[in-house]
Amino acid sequence: MQNGAPSSPVQYAPIDDHLAAELAKRFGPAFSRLDADLQTASEDASGLRRRPEAVLFAKSVEDIQEIVHLANLHEFAVTPRGAGTGLAGGALAEHGGVVVSLAGRNRILDVDPVNMLAVVEPGAVTGRIRKAARAKGLFYPPDPASLDKSTIGGNVATDAGGPACVKYGVTRDYVLGLEAVLPGGDLLRAGVATRKGVVGYDLTRLLTGSEGTLGIITKLILKLIPHPRAVRTALALFPDPGKAVAAVGAVMNSGVTPSCVELMDNRCLTLVAELLPFPLRGGQTSLLLVETDGDEASAESDMACVVAACTQMSAMEVLPAGDPTAREKMWEVRRQISTRIHDAAALYMSEDVAVPLAYIPELIASVQMLEREFGLTVYAFGHAGDGNIHLNIIAETLDPDTRERMDRLVERILNTVLNLNGTISGEHGLGIAKKRYAPLELSPASLTLQRGIKKLFDPNMILNPGKIFP
Amino acid sequence: MQNGAPSSPVQYAPIDDHLAAELAKRFGPAFSRLDADLQTASEDASGLRRRPEAVLFAKSVEDIQEIVHLANLHEFAVTPRGAGTGLAGGALAEHGGVVVSLAGRNRILDVDPVNMLAVVEPGAVTGRIRKAARAKGLFYPPDPASLDKSTIGGNVATDAGGPACVKYGVTRDYVLGLEAVLPGGDLLRAGVATRKGVVGYDLTRLLTGSEGTLGIITKLILKLIPHPRAVRTALALFPDPGKAVAAVGAVMNSGVTPSCVELMDNRCLTLVAELLPFPLRGGQTSLLLVETDGDEASAESDMACVVAACTQMSAMEVLPAGDPTAREKMWEVRRQISTRIHDAAALYMSEDVAVPLAYIPELIASVQMLEREFGLTVYAFGHAGDGNIHLNIIAETLDPDTRERMDRLVERILNTVLNLNGTISGEHGLGIAKKRYAPLELSPASLTLQRGIKKLFDPNMILNPGKIFP
């Protein structure tokens, strides 16, 4: 295979005073070395920190082409960044250099109700795009938990998922076309403005999920669909997490496709007990938050199928949301879990595995055994309907021994997942946080090809280096 | 860009008697130079002919790895082939060498109702997979017109579409994972067996739609969904093709997503007049064949929305299919059109353009003008609901002047499509037939990258050479 071997680690040039002066002259106040800006750009939602040497608040496509051009010339690293809500460190400057903030490139250029598509800049917040579509009767389904903050560019870069993806598919399924500045500085136009298109290789989807390593997205053409007219929401209570996950398969096999099937295990529920619309009876109670949508009649009849499946699978009770306020409260429970786990732990690792539906019970049982073996606590919640379970491992202390135990537990969990025919990341990506695990899932042939693609796009390895590949 | 420039045309070694003897020794009777086999392998549904020098009926993955290995060693071309139903010559041996038939690798290895996926070999006929899924209450939606003959491997290689794609998406949306023999001989495993997965670059979708130029698919993991329980079908009659296509936007914007919106213009209808369940009144009558599906209630209420939209947009009449037999008759009309156009013409070219919904009327009006300008006849039918219109240009004579006029008309049509923000191929691919038009749609930067990807995967250019790239 040509170009297969990774080049030896590139040495990146520092942004010294001389270079900084050149950049400041070129970009004016959009180029910053202010401590506050570097501080903000040094964090995302992964808990990792990497301080860049400078931040460029991109004002135009030309700015992006120019910084990439200068990076190739001077050999410094460039890392694109949206809202910094990523969970794997994908937007952090692993090798210093310049973070290019796309947050200011946030226009919704068009929401076209006839052609049912949106044209947006990468810094547009996903929630805003959803609202703009909704106002015209249309629906942009992908709904990562961060949607009120995260940008569409970041969503596309990580191929973000969310609860609605069990019915509607992931971000990738809604990207029809894109424009991106390639690492060499050329502007790439890929994809189409139509539902279909098969002209040449699928560069649109190659860039989608590439975590900002193959190009800096500057424009997106998104597919929209008619907004469902009605939704039904319910909480199904199960006596223990094993019974809750056993019901997931039955719900998904009930002949209808629910628009969300979210799991919250007993550990998660103890953290949000005061928010629950029922008293926590016994320590093992676990929940499925389920929704169906469509027109009034089908949302209702689909929910009847889902409820029947839950009841059949030993649900103790199914509580419907009687009105939008009750629905909002149920979602508040789900949304609070991440934050509360984070707050409760000294040390915290978030895994994002997915397994085929039939193997979720086995995964949960294995995790319970591993918890005991390693003396650590694992919270399980997330998008059970597509097998994508967020496993949050926490420890009360920060000592090296605990960290090492946690690392070993993570590796055991990931191997378990792969033995169950699953994937080590359903929707967060590898970034910095998980790149060392890539070889567990990807074969040498696959990694060689992927490194070759990276080198083809970015011969000088200036764009978002240090990500994905171990 | 590294590897960007196309290498000078490769000289391929002939399969001479010496080499043929070596291959026959290695593969036994699976290796054929029989005239009948070469004849069959020299055709597809494009009308083009390219005679290979030999055919290998692959019996195993190892066979495929071995032929690829020998092709690199001896520098002959290898072209993968399913059922030969492609419309762009993608499975034809443009540079001679060995056609590798996957038709015998046709097992449906698993249809898993719990995990809602199918695992299949590339030679499995798509219609068989759909039936096997249906038997377990599941649905594999992509439905190219050729589905009773075409293989899933070919469908994936071309990212095939079909009428149902307007609601359910294209083949790509149902490929979760795959295995493929790379041009270097390694077996690549890409993708997942879950609904989600974001580990590394999306090689699954890079191979999907790559027309057999990046790898020979040996196994596929397909996503299945619950089978809709009910369907409603109707024919909407319009006084002329312009009014029919004007209604498409209204139907798609009616707030529901129909499961098919197929156009048949007045020219097409004259060819199938005796099959129509109504008398052809006037020469301009044009049809939309529409369907809705879901549960009984929503299929019914969605159809009511679609009918209302058609009536609003000057439909003269909407004829519902009262029973499965009536439905079957309506589909027979649609299916016969391709064949009858083909039979009616001395010279025949099939275009497969797609434009955003709002521009279909403009496309049809432009085509009508161009027909007059060039003195040629264009039949328009196909998947209007996603803007994907098959334009079939015919001539009664075969002389060089007519062919040249036809070529010029095609180029004018394709430029019109691109000016309307469309694509020159919605679902058939470029293959040999349309590769010369690739630069109309793809920028130099894009073509350079794509050629680089091809060279990275296939440094000796042995796999399916002469396709996609001009």
Interface residues (C-beta under 8 A of the other chain):
Chain A: M1 Q2 N3 D112 P113 V114 N115 M116 L117 G137 T158 D159 G161 C165 V166 G169 V170 R172 D173 L182 G184 D186 L187 L188 R189 A190 V192 A193 T194 R195 K196 G197 V198 V199 G200 Y201 D202 L203 R205 L206 T208 G209 S210 L214 I225 P226 R229 G249 M252 N253 G255 V256 T257 G294 D295 A297 S298 S301 D302 A354 V355 P356 L357 A358 H383 D386 G387 N388 N421 G422 T423 I424 S425 G426 E427 H428 G429 L430 A438 E441 L442 S443 A445 S446 L447 L449 Q450 G452 I453 K455 L456 F457 P459 I468
Chain B: M1 Q2 N3 D112 P113 V114 N115 M116 L117 G137 T158 D159 G161 C165 V166 G169 V170 R172 D173 L182 G184 D186 L187 L188 R189 A190 V192 A193 T194 R195 K196 G197 V198 V199 G200 Y201 D202 L203 R205 L206 T208 G209 S210 L214 I225 P226 R229 G249 M252 N253 G255 V256 T257 G294 D295 A297 S298 S301 D302 A354 V355 P356 L357 A358 H383 D386 G387 N388 N421 G422 T423 I424 S425 G426 E427 H428 G429 L430 A438 E441 L442 S443 A445 S446 L447 L449 Q450 G452 I453 K454 K455 L456 F457 P459 I468
